[in-house]
């Protein structure tokens, strides 16, 4: 596995994973994620994501822990990106709130 992703690549991957937890990645979710990354980065990370099982995604997130989530501020930065994704449809459901809480535990 590649271990030299930029934050933009890592964040894109993490958002794709978060968007897929309760369903397939919806077109609305993809549009939001694409706003966070350039097209080449989005396509690269979508290809990587599509090849990963759920446990592999979690392993990747953990692999990048020290690089991009070593302190509370950096973890919060990623959680804010994920939260923006969930709030985009103007409905931040209880389930989505629980997903963010679970995501925080993984990080």
C-alpha positions, 0 to 999 in steps of 0.5 A: 500500500502506498504510504505517502499520500498527501492530506488531500488524498488521505482526506478524500479517501476518508470522506469516501469511506465515511460516505459509504458506511451506511450506503453506497456513495451517493452522487450528492456525496461525490459532489461534495467530496469533489469540491474538496479535491482536484479531479485527478486526486478524486479519481485516484482515491476513488479507484483505491477506495473501490478496491478496499474492503471495510477492514482495509479502509480502517487499516489505511486510516490507521496507517496514516494516523501518525501523519495526519491525525497525531493530535486533537487539532488534526483529528478535528480537521478530518472530522470537520470534513466528514461532518460537512459531508453529512450536513450537506443535505441539511439533515444531520441525522442521529445515525450520521452523528453516531457515524462521526462518533464511531469515526472519531474512535477509529481515529 
